[in-house]
Amino acid sequence: MTLRATSIHPAGTWIDTEATDRILIDFDRRFRRRYLLETATGTAVLLDLPHAVRLRDGDALALEDGTLIRICARPEPLLRITAHDHAQLMRIAWHLGNRHLPVQFAGSSILIRADHVIADMVAGLGGHAHPIDAPFDPEPGAYAAAPHHHHHDDEPHHHAHPHDH
């Protein structure tokens, strides 16, 4: 029997002990609208939402019967980027952003997906890239922070972010 999840409770809006199960899922599979998932105990759950949502570590899927299932970010190969000082780390962050790489800020380091080319770039900028396995939950980006409106008139629209027309 497949259970159906029809809404999301964002992390911090529910109590973790309320979850009856968990789903371990990597970053690539956490932006979905409709997707078949499997819980840690082997239960099939159909994510069935009206629009695609970015699932974050600590969110909960709400099933039709009110049951909650916790979303857990699956560890994956990452690079922990560090630098000798804050200014150097900011410079490295600028270069990562210039390449439109998803990044996660973790205290005095930056996490990115493992990539030997980027590791070489970081070393060339004087930083250090240490391989680790950890959950990846990057910044959602400026357009994901708040809803925005589209004006559909005769002017062309030249911006890069996902949306339906």
PyMOL commands that set and color helices and strands:
alter all, ss='L'
color gray80, all
select helices_A, chain A and resi 16-18+27-29+86-98+116-124+142-145
alter helices_A, ss='H'
color red, helices_A
select strands_A, chain A and resi 3-9+19-25+31-38+44-54+60-63+68-73+75-82+104-106+109-113+128-135
alter strands_A, ss='S'
color yellow, strands_A
deselect
rebuild
show_as cartoon
